[in-house]
């Protein structure tokens, strides 16, 4: 099971955060047993046969080009005149045997074990995580040598795959950039073969070529880390500065040079004050963590609040929620999904359990906090209404 603690242990904990993240690639050897239950070939077959997956969500790629959809799917029109593309297994097999690689984007949204692993990695790294699955059968490259605009944590689930890493040719390239990185020249800086259970970290901008050239099929997961750049911080800062009248005023486009200079000076001074705050990055991190909606899940059938039933299980769906203890009045504040809830200090033990991301019954939470089940149900109903928690066991 890849929970937050096991992710931290696998990647190296604080050492990874301080020395590797955003800086250099790293390999973390493992065993296939480490990933038991994460994703099997049966799981993939079930997903492909039961989900309506359209390009680019599901796609085949060969030598850097996308394989036309009609080569492995058949259009089906329902009685409500909705047309979708159904996979033809024999045609799909043929394309894959000829060297195409198969990609399924956002698999965490349709396969709960991967969703849980993605949420746990988000809890450790403090950023949204999206997961793609890649399957290959031959030594032909599906995508050619390329770079990504986000860091990735690669988990080799089955078989083996060769990774050739060339390093970045432009520091910190982004999706929206003023120029494109030049292709790498010379030999790779690393030539690696991942086997089942291995984990590879590749920073944004590192060129890489990937092939299944070890004589076995390959299935790996790419956990993509959503990028946060200095530009993102400044955009956030501008929103914080809207309390200043200068940022709300019209730009004096037709004003005198003196008026325009005064306007720019006031903007610069307002920005300089904020940029001089040594806690600016921490303030930004608190804000983006507690305003992100996480992975909201409905709590059916309880549409009017939770019943006071001890066996009902709940969990937080916001991996980056924050709990603050208010010493002055003995209360605690939970901030998540853009809302803050204030509870009595007695609720703190219950909220700390929920912050682990693991499911807990109302009865166990009540016992932990020394509260009645009805009080816990009332508190959790508020969090569910605020889209920060959900039911995971209806106990019906």
N, C-alpha and C positions, 0 to 999 in steps of 0.2 A: 504494500500500500504506500503510495507516494503522498503522505501528508506533509504539513509544513516542516515538522521536525525531521522527517526522513529526507526531504529535499535539502534542508540545511546541512544534514550530516553528509549527504552524497556530494554536495557541491563544495563543502569546506567551510560552511558557516561564515563567521565574521571575516575570516581570511579571504574568502571568495569575494565578499562585498567590498573589502578594503583594497585588495590587490589585483583581482582578476576582472571583475565586472566592468564592462566598457573599455577594457584595456587590451587583453590578449586572449587567445583561444586557450582552452584547457580540456584535457581528456580525463574522465573519471571511470576507470574500469569497473565492471559489475558482472553479475550473473543473471542468466535468464530467469531464475527463480525470484529475483528481486522485483520482477514486473508481473508476477502472476496475477491474472485477472484484469490486467489493464486493457489489452486488445488482442483478440485471437483472430485467426483466419475465418472461423465460424462467425465471429462478430462482424467482420467485414462483409462476408457473404450475405448476412442478414440485413445489414444496412443498405447494401447495393440493391437488394431485391425488394425491400419494403419502403424505401424513401424515394420521393420524387426529386431527383438531383439533377439540376441543369448546369451547364457550363456558365460561369467559370467555377461554380461550387464544386462540381466534379468534372475533371478534365483529364485527357491523355496528352502527353507531350513527348515528342521525339526529335532529337537533334535540335532542340531549341525552338521547335515549332509546334503549335497546338494541332492535334489530330482532329480533322473535321468530325463533328458529332455523328453524322449520318453513317460513318463507317463502323460504329459499334452500338447504335441505338435505333429504335424504330418509333416513329411518331404514333401515339395513341390518342384518340379523341373520345372523351367521355360522352355520356348521353346529355350532359349539360354543356356540350360544345367546348369543353376545355381540352386543349391539346398539350400533352407532355411527352417527353422522350423516355421510352422504356429501354433499359439495357438489354441487348441481345447477348447472352452469355458466350455463345460460340464465337461471335464476332469480337467481343471484348477479349476473349482468350487469344485470338489470332493476333490482335494488335499488340498485346502485351508480350507474346512470344516473339514478335518481330523486333522488339526493343523499346516499345513505348513505355513510359513511366506513368503511373496513375496517381493523381492527387485528389484528395478530398479535403476541402477547406472547412474550417470551423467544426471539426468533428466533435469538439467538446460539447457542442450544443445538442447533439443527438445520441451521444454515448456517455451515460452517467459516470462510469469509472474514469474516463478521461476528463470529464467536466470537474470531478472532484480533485483530480491531480492538478489541473490548471488553476483551480481556486486555491489550492494549497501553495502552489508556486507563487501566485499573486500575493498570498499572505506573507511569504518569506521575502519577496523582492520589492513589494510595494508598488507594483504596476500591473495594469491589466494584461492578461495572458490569453492569446488565441492559439489554437492548435490545428495544424494540418497533418494529414497522414499521407505518406509517400510509399508506393509499392513499385518495385522494379524486379526484372527477371534476367536482364542481360547486361553486357558490358557497355552497351551504347548509352550515351548520356542523354537523359531526357530534356535537360534544360541548358546544356552547355555550361561553360565557366561564367559565373555571374556573381553579383553581390546583392545583399538584402539591405533595405533601409531600416532594419530593426535587428536587435540582438536575437539570437535563437539558442535554445537549449534543445539539443537533438537527443532523442532517446531511441536506441536501436532495440526494436521489440522482437523481431524474428530475423533469422539469417544474418547476413553480413553485408557491409557496404564500404567502399573505398572513398575517402575524402581527401582531395588535394586542396590545400589551403595556400593562397598566394599573398595574403596580407592586403591591406588597403592601399590604393593609389591616390586617394584623396582623403584627408582627415575628416571624419565624421560627416559623410555625405547624407543628404536627406532626400525625401521624396520630392519636396519642393526646394530646388537648389538653383544656384546661378550657373552652374556648369556640371557636366557629367564626369565621373571618374574615367581615367584612361585605362585601357585593358592592361593587365599585368604582363610583364616580360620575364623570361627566364624560368628557372625551375621553381616548383612550389617550396614554400618554407616548411611545409609539413605534408607528409604522405601517410595517411592513417587508414587502418581497416578497423571498423567498429563491428563487434559481434554482439549477439543478444545480451542485453543487460548493460552495455556500455552507454555512457553519457558523454556528449561533446558540447562544449560551449563555444559559440562563434560570435564575436562582436559585430556590430553594424559596420558595413563597408568592407568587410573582408571578402575577397574574391574566393570562390570555391567551385570545384567541379566534382560531381558525385556519380559513381557508377557501381553497379552490382556485378563486379567482375570476379567474384570469388567462387563461381560455379554453384551458387545457391540463390533462391529467391530472397528478397529483402523487403522488410516492412519497418519503417521508422516513423516516429512522430517528431514534428518540429514545433516546439513551444515558442511562439513568437512573443517577444516582450515589447509592448507598446512604448515608443520612444518619447522621452520628455527632454526637450532642448531648451537652450537659453531663450530662444524665440518664444517658446511656450510660456516660460516664466514671465517674460515681459508682457505677453498678452494678458496673462492673469493679473499682473501688476496694474495694467491700465484699467482693468475692471475695478480693482480695489481703489484706484484714484478717482473714481467718478464722484466721490464725495467732495472733491475739490471743484469749486465753481469754474476754474480755468478749463478743466477738461470737459465741462458741459457747455462752455461758451462756443459760439460760432467762430470759426477761424476768420480773422480780419483780413480776408483776401483783398478787399478794396480799401483797407485802412492805410494810413500814412506809414512810411518806413519806421517811424518812431513807435507807432502803435503795434505794428507787426513785431518789432524787436522786443517790446515789452511783453507781448503775448508769449513769444518763444521763451523769454527769460523766466516767466512764471511757470511754464511747463517744465523747463529744465530744473528749476529749483524744487518743484514738487517731486519730480522723479528722483532727484539727487538725495532728498531726505529719505526716501524709501530704500534706495540702493545702498545707503550708508548703514542700514540696519543689519547687524551681524546675524540676526535671527531670521532674515528674509527667506532663506531656503527652507528653514523649518516651518515657517508660517505657510509658505506655499505648499509644502508636503502635507501639513495638517488639513489645509483647505481642499486639495484635490482628493485626498484620501476620504474625507468625511462627506464630500459632496457627490462622490461617484456612486451610481446606483447599484453597482455590483451585479449579481446574477439573480435577478428577481424571479421568484417562482410563486404561482398561485397556491392558495391553501384550501382548495375545495375539499370537502363540501361546506366548510365553515365560512360562509360569506357574511355573517353578521357577528363575528367575534368567536373566540375559542370557548368551548364548554369547559367547565371546571372538572375535567376528568384527568386523573393522575397518569393514565397510560398514554395520553396523546404526546407525541414527540414533536419537537420543534428544533429549529436551528437558525442562526444568522445567515443571511445570504449576501452580506456585505463584508468581504474579507478584510477591508481596511478600516473598519469601525474603530472609534477611539473612546476610551472610558476615562473620565477625569473625576477625581475625588475632590470635593469642595470642602476644605478644612474648616472654613468659617461657619458653615451651617450644618455640616455633617451629611450633606447630600452628595449624590454622584450624578454625572451627566454622561449620557451615551450619545455620541454624535455619529450619524451614519445616513447615507442616502439623502443628504441635504437637509436633515432635520436634527434637532437636539431634543432629547427627552431627559427630564430631571426626575430622579427617583430618590427615595430615602436611602440612607447609607446601608440599611439592612439588605437592600437588593444587590449590593456590590458583589457578594460571592456568586450569586446566580448569574449576573452579567459577565463575570470573568469566565465562567464555564462556557457561556455562549460565545465569547470572543475566540475560543479555540476553534470554532467552526464545526465542532462535532455535534451530532444530534443529542438531545437530552429530553427526557420526559418531564412533563409538568410536575409529576410527583417527586422526581429526583431533584429538580430545581427548587421546589418548595422545601424539601428537607435540607438542602445545602444552605439556603438562606434563612431557615427558620420561619418561613411564611406559610400561609394557607394556600392550597391549590387554587382557590378562586382568585386570590390576589396575584398569583403568578399568571393565571390565565388572562386576567385583566391587563397586566403589564405587557404580556406578549401580544395581546390583541392590538395594542397601540403600535407596537413595532411592525406587526403584519400590515396594519393600515398604512404605515409609513413606508412600506416596501423594503424593510430592512430585515425581515425574518419571514419564515414560512413553516408550514406544517410538513413533516416528513413521515408521519405515521398517523393515519386518521383514526386508528383503533376502532373501526366500525365492524 
